[in-house]
Amino acid sequence: MDEHRVSHSGFRPSMKNKFEEIKEKVKKESKTEYTSFAVLKDGLAEMIHDSDEYTTGFAVYKDGEVKYQQSVLNDGVKLLPYSPDNNLVKHGRVKHGIVLFPSKAEEYGSEAELLKEINEFIYRYVDLTPFFQKISPYYVLFSWVYDNFNELPYLRFIGDVGSGKTRAVETIGSLCYKPTLATGGASVSPIFRMLDLFGGTLLIDEADYRFSDEKADIIKILNCGNTSTFPVLRSESIKQKEFNPVAFQVFGCKIFDTRGYFKDMALESRCITEEMKEGNPREEIPINKPDRFWEEATKIRNKLLMFRFRNYGKKVLNPELIDRSIEPRLNQIICPLASVISDQETLRELKIFIQQYNRQLVSDRGMEEAGQVLEIVKSINQPEETELKIVPIKTITEEYILKFGDKNDYGKPVNAKWIGWIVRRNLKLKTKRIEEGYIIPKSEQPKLENLYRKYGLSEKKK
């Protein structure tokens, strides 16, 4: 009797459950999402854009073959490409889109042949130092597999007006994975959303934003964007009263130019920097980009799409490339790039470049007031034994005034209170109060040894 029981809805329980399953399946299959990239169960799907035919679609890579589709079904969700009418994609006779895509996947031969073609394109349109001419094609390759890594470096070009830094950003960036074009005059707000939607490579011309709020926002993107684990949180306008900030994923390669260096040393250490030459470029470099520039860039991006299909998940971090002689932060950004470089001579040059850069960062850091205070601490703490002397803040203050003067960089008087602030806040050392005043206790010896190394004050080993 029970097995024939009918519910109030008129369905037996087993029939009702089946009906609910079918309804849920239909609901799930009718769900659609717009995307430019998807990892499928058995392959990859990448959005393509044919500006001549005025269409978008997907190049789908499965079992070593590429097929072209208008949509992709992935785990019950119908994936659609962004429309060619989307203002970020739209491509006309006079202008190109804000986000650039390949038009199809093309064969490229060997990796060496692909690098040669990239190198020739860059050389044709921009004047770089020999080292940057070598490293730039590898950065382009890296951008197409960047999401196989958890950290990455940025390329930065620095120079005055007319130095060619904008051309460098545009030329190298046009070949990268989904380059997103922005300028120093653009509002920062849409940049968060574009990076979150498309990923890829952000290109910024004149990244020295003039207004403090926008400058702070672009610094957030650059500080968070080199690691996959730190999205940027922003408050969005919502009808509900509940506070519900939105997380924007800004991880990805970035190429930008500035007129000066960043004050933020941590941000500086994320950049591989090229100082652009003053004066005229090589005579064969066109002053104005010809119409074929974007056509050539698209053709190379098409070959790089095939490179991505064949190397996604295969180009991974090589821990053997870690250089213990440089700071961990620099290792963190350089090892991923080095992991895609096959040429041993280029690897050797990259290692030399980074070692020199590491020394420069240490030197710059030592010029800061914290480095000056630490230098005084080390000069006081020179006992024959290895055990730390008790270092009074008062003594540090007196020695600092004798060596560096009685005014700090802000024109304010140097006193024990200011020195104590530098010791605690900048050097992160604990102080202890005794009857005569504050001191750096002996327990801080391990921290001091690390600080001496960090600020380049350790004795060189023979």
PyMOL commands that set and color helices and strands:
alter all, ss='L'
color gray80, all
select helices_A, chain A and resi 2-4+13-29+111-125+130-143+146-148+165-173+189-198+212-224+265-268+292-311+319-321+328-338+344-366+369-380+393-404+416-426+442-454
alter helices_A, ss='H'
color red, helices_A
select strands_A, chain A and resi 32-34+37-40+43-50+55-62+65-69+72-74+77-80+154-158+179-183+201-205+232-234+246-248+254-258+271-275+391-392+432-434+437-440
alter strands_A, ss='S'
color yellow, strands_A
deselect
rebuild
show_as cartoon
